Amino acid sequence: MSDATIPTNPRARKRAEGRYGKIGKALDELDDRLGVAKGGRTFMDKIFPDHWSFMLGEIALYSFVILLVTGVFLTFYFVPSSAVVIYHGSYLPLDGQRVTQAFESTVNISFKVRGGLLMRQMHHWACDIFVGSLVVHMARVFFTGAFRKPRELNWTVGLTLLILAIANGFLGYSLPDDLVSGTGIRITYSIVLSIPFVGSYLAFWVFGGNFPGTATIPRFFILHVLIVPLIILGLVGAHLFLLVRQKHTQFPGKGKTEKNVVGSPMFPVFIAKTTGFLFIVGGVTALLASFAQINPIWQFGQYQASRISYAVQPDWYMGFLDGALRIFPSWEFTGFGHTWPLEIFIPAVLFPGILFNVAYAWPLIERKFTGDNEMHNLLDRPRDRPKRTAIGASVLALLAMLFIASSTDVIANFFHVSLQTVVWAMRVLVIVSPLIAYPLTYKICLELQGIKRGGKRKTPNVVSRSVEGEYIATPTPAYHADEEHELTAVPLPTFIDEESETPRESGVRTVER
């Protein structure tokens, strides 16, 4: 209620103020000074397309919220120190052993702090879910072409978020200073040292001296709880701002064009759904933390540089890097007064560097080869872009094989074969799998489009499964991404109000971009 809407007559003014109440009047006074009501109404009227795949980004956002809440709780009890103490706590097998304060405080969180183990495991599971949902969300964006003009910047922001999430997950994983995390820090130190010319200086600067040292845990703690989360928060804000500013992409369908958005408004439909989804993500994370044990550091013990555990792998999002290190040949190069450990530099520095830089440049690369400079608000079906889909499937096949390679010792022990045999098998599979995935995916996409050999189009197909288990491609009408769409009036779905027996509009709306 602004000044323009308040009656000048004293009695009418008093009645209006009574109707709005003191809270409404106070909010009006605040809005007169800040002017946020108009922007708030615009935000509440924002349209969200109704498709399940858009929930992947919500999972990432809500798991990040859980990370922040549980992380604040853990910060009150964790001691980021490498000072050595004698353990006398609730876990009797460790009683009397020399451990660092970081390790001791983590064990105390697990066994002495009320709800500490639940919070700690929720934090760890939320991290795995956060990175996993980011990966799947980015894959959805890639395969549907949501990175194209005008959303190249948001693709860059999302990819940076993924890299920071992986890095911060590793930093948090390293803080307890147990045998597993200590081994990971030692590997990371070796990776930094392998960088030509500047590796030794960079390692000294990051780790505060030679490994193992006393400055690593405190430095990782500051990075993990302050610096990296603040950057992530800023990027999440930028991502949401761009999302609101550019509006959502949407899948093709009746009434959907490049110039409109069809879906549910922010208030009240989307807010109700997304709030329920927040509780679902929180509930699933709590159930995992309650019934699925993760990272039991008291079983691993305090880190000692002379020891390493069998069958220990990092969290899943670091698996591809661990696998690449395990199977790469022992190559070295001596020159320019230095010995270059290529067995570390190529798989752990060069390979991920190429992978992520190509991902950053992909919108420009695709635009260069396709000559497509148009604005895109409608998404592609992956089958309609067979080359892009085949390239993405090849990269996923490569990363999947590297992930499996991170368990070479477990595979060798389980199947009772030599470790060298498993390593060579994984080396072959890492090369062969992408080469098989590309033509296979390309052929499947053409089959789904209904394109015969030679490029002649026939009736599009859809793959279905019979009761006997056989997969059959049957003809069906299909949408083609290059078709023109006209803006047509689409009647909004309605339902009957049982009390008044009058039709009312549902939450589905169509707005112009």
Residue pairs with C-beta under 8 A, 6 or more apart in sequence:
1 16
1 20
1 24
1 25
1 28
2 28
2 31
2 32
3 32
6 13
6 16
6 17
7 13
7 16
17 25
20 28
31 37
43 244
43 266
44 265
44 266
44 267
45 265
45 266
45 267
45 511
46 244
46 247
46 265
46 266
47 247
47 248
47 261
47 262
47 263
47 264
47 265
47 266
47 509
47 510
47 511
48 54
48 248
48 263
48 264
48 265
48 266
48 270
49 248
49 249
49 250
49 251
49 261
49 262
49 263
50 263
50 264
50 508
51 250
51 251
53 140
53 144
54 248
55 277
56 133
56 136
56 137
56 140
57 133
57 137
58 274
58 277
58 278
58 281
59 129
59 133
59 137
59 277
59 281
60 130
60 133
60 134
60 137
61 236
62 277
62 278
62 281
62 282
63 126
63 127
63 129
63 130
63 133
63 281
63 285
64 126
64 130
64 232
64 236
65 278
66 122
66 123
66 126
66 281
66 282
66 285
67 123
67 126
67 127
67 130
68 229
70 119
70 120
70 122
70 123
70 126
71 123
71 225
71 229
73 119
74 109
74 116
74 119
74 120
74 123
75 225
77 105
77 108
77 109
77 113
77 116
78 102
78 105
78 106
78 109
78 175
78 221
79 101
79 102
79 104
79 105
80 102
80 175
80 217
80 218
80 220
80 221
80 222
81 100
81 101
81 102
81 217
81 218
82 100
82 101
82 102
82 177
82 213
82 214
82 215
82 216
82 217
82 218
83 100
83 101
83 214
84 98
84 99
84 100
85 98
85 99
85 100
85 101
85 104
86 96
86 97
86 98
86 99
87 94
87 95
87 96
87 97
87 98
87 99
87 104
87 107
88 95
88 96
89 95
89 104
89 107
89 108
89 111
89 112
90 107
90 108
90 111
90 112
91 107
91 110
91 111
91 298
93 298
94 107
94 298
94 301
97 301
97 302
98 302
99 107
99 302
100 177
100 217
100 302
100 303
102 175
102 176
102 177
102 217
103 176
103 177
103 178
103 297
103 302
103 303
106 120
106 175
106 176
106 177
106 178
106 297
107 297
107 298
108 116
109 116
109 117
109 119
109 120
110 116
110 117
110 120
110 297
110 298
111 117
111 298
118 286
118 289
118 290
119 289
121 288
121 289
121 290
121 292
121 293
121 294
121 295
122 285
122 286
122 288
122 289
123 172
124 289
124 294
124 295
125 285
125 288
125 289
125 292
125 294
126 285
127 165
127 169
127 172
127 315
128 169
128 294
128 315
128 316
128 317
129 281
129 285
130 165
130 169
131 162
131 165
131 166
131 169
131 315
131 317
132 316
132 317
134 158
134 161
134 162
134 165
135 162
135 317
137 158
138 158
138 159
138 162
139 392
139 396
140 146
141 147
141 155
141 158
142 362
142 388
142 392
143 380
143 382
143 385
143 388
143 389
143 392
144 249
144 251
144 379
144 380
144 381
144 382
145 376
145 379
145 380
145 385
145 388
146 155
146 249
146 379
147 154
147 155
147 362
147 363
148 363
148 366
148 367
148 372
148 376
149 363
149 367
149 372
149 373
149 374
149 375
149 376
150 246
150 375
151 242
151 246
151 249
152 363
152 364
153 242
154 239
154 242
154 243
154 246
155 362
155 363
156 360
157 235
157 238
157 239
157 242
158 239
159 356
159 359
159 360
160 235
161 232
161 235
161 236
161 239
163 356
164 228
164 231
164 232
164 235
165 232
165 317
166 317
166 318
167 228
168 223
168 224
168 228
168 229
168 232
169 315
169 317
169 318
170 184
170 188
170 314
170 315
170 318
171 220
171 223
171 224
171 228
172 224
173 181
173 184
173 295
173 314
173 315
174 181
174 182
174 184
174 185
174 188
174 216
174 217
174 220
175 181
175 217
175 220
175 221
175 224
176 295
176 297
177 217
177 302
177 303
178 297
178 300
178 301
178 302
178 303
179 300
179 301
179 302
179 303
179 304
179 307
179 308
179 309
179 312
180 295
180 297
180 300
180 309
180 312
180 314
181 297
181 303
182 212
182 303
182 304
182 305
183 303
183 308
183 309
183 312
184 314
184 318
185 211
185 212
185 216
186 211
186 212
186 305
187 322
187 325
189 203
189 207
189 211
190 341
190 344
191 344
191 348
191 349
192 199
192 202
192 203
192 206
192 207
193 199
193 200
193 203
193 341
194 340
194 341
194 344
194 345
194 348
194 349
195 202
195 345
195 349
196 338
196 340
196 345
197 338
203 211
204 210
206 219
207 213
207 215
207 216
207 219
208 214
208 215
208 216
208 219
209 215
212 303
212 305
247 261
247 377
247 513
248 261
248 263
249 376
249 377
249 378
249 379
250 256
250 261
250 262
250 263
250 377
250 378
250 379
251 378
251 379
251 381
252 378
252 379
252 381
252 479
252 481
252 485
253 262
254 490
255 262
255 488
255 490
255 510
256 262
256 378
256 485
257 378
257 485
257 486
257 487
258 375
258 376
258 377
258 378
258 485
259 377
259 487
259 512
259 513
260 487
260 510
260 511
260 512
260 513
261 377
261 510
261 511
261 513
262 490
262 508
262 509
262 510
263 508
263 509
264 270
264 273
264 507
264 508
264 509
265 507
265 509
268 507
269 507
288 294
300 309
300 312
310 409
311 407
311 409
311 410
311 413
313 319
313 322
313 406
313 407
314 322
314 406
316 403
319 402
319 403
319 406
320 399
320 402
320 403
320 406
321 347
321 348
321 352
321 402
322 405
322 406
323 401
323 402
323 403
323 404
323 405
323 406
323 408
323 426
324 347
324 348
324 351
324 402
324 405
325 343
325 344
325 347
325 348
326 405
326 406
326 408
326 423
326 426
327 402
327 405
327 408
327 423
327 426
327 427
327 430
328 343
328 346
328 347
329 343
330 343
331 342
331 343
331 346
332 339
332 340
332 341
332 342
332 343
333 339
333 340
333 342
334 340
355 395
358 365
366 372
366 388
367 373
377 513
378 481
378 485
380 388
380 481
381 479
381 481
382 388
382 389
382 445
383 389
383 444
383 445
383 448
383 449
384 445
384 449
384 479
384 480
384 481
385 445
385 481
386 441
386 442
386 445
386 446
386 449
387 442
389 441
389 442
389 445
390 437
390 438
390 439
390 441
390 442
390 445
391 438
393 437
393 438
393 440
393 441
394 434
394 435
394 437
394 438
394 441
395 434
396 437
397 433
397 434
397 436
397 437
398 430
398 433
398 434
400 433
401 426
401 429
401 430
401 433
402 430
404 411
404 426
404 429
405 423
405 426
405 430
408 419
408 422
408 423
408 426
409 419
411 417
411 422
412 418
412 419
412 421
412 422
415 422
447 461
447 463
447 473
448 460
448 461
448 462
448 463
448 473
449 457
449 460
449 461
449 478
450 457
450 458
450 459
450 460
450 461
450 475
450 478
451 457
451 458
452 458
458 475
459 475
459 476
460 475
460 476
460 477
460 478
461 473
461 474
461 475
461 476
462 473
462 474
462 475
462 476
463 471
463 472
463 473
464 471
464 472
464 474
465 471
465 472
466 472
490 510
492 505
492 506
492 508
492 509
492 510
493 505
493 506
493 508
494 503
494 504
494 505
494 506
495 503
495 504
495 506
496 502
496 503
496 504
497 503
497 504
